[in-house]
Amino acid sequence: MALILKAIAGVSALILIVITLLGSIVTLGGFLLVAIKVLIVVIFLAVITMIVVSILRDRSRHRHETDSL
């Protein structure tokens, strides 16, 4: 009888450990997905900012060229 109880306790402990580890993995996966999404948004904003700055520099350069003529 004691052997059966030890076996049941061991199996239930293993099941609980697996459930805990899976929960941790899911949490880590969610965090990584959020981090990747934030990184994509930051890169997008940086590219848009660089495009706007280059357009404004080009317009300013054209204004200075027309003023000096």
Phi, psi and omega in degrees: 000317181295325180295321178294318179295321178295321180294317179296319179295320179295316179295316180294325177295317178297319179297317179294322177296317179297317179298318179296316179295320178296322176297319178295319179296319178297319179296316178297318178299318177297318178297317180295322177296318178296319179297319179294319179296317178296319179297319178297317179296318180296317178296319178299314180296323178295317179295315179299318178298317178296321178295315180296317180296319180292324177295315180294322177296318180296318178296317179296319179297318178295323178296316180294325178291320181286329178290324184281343178281000000 
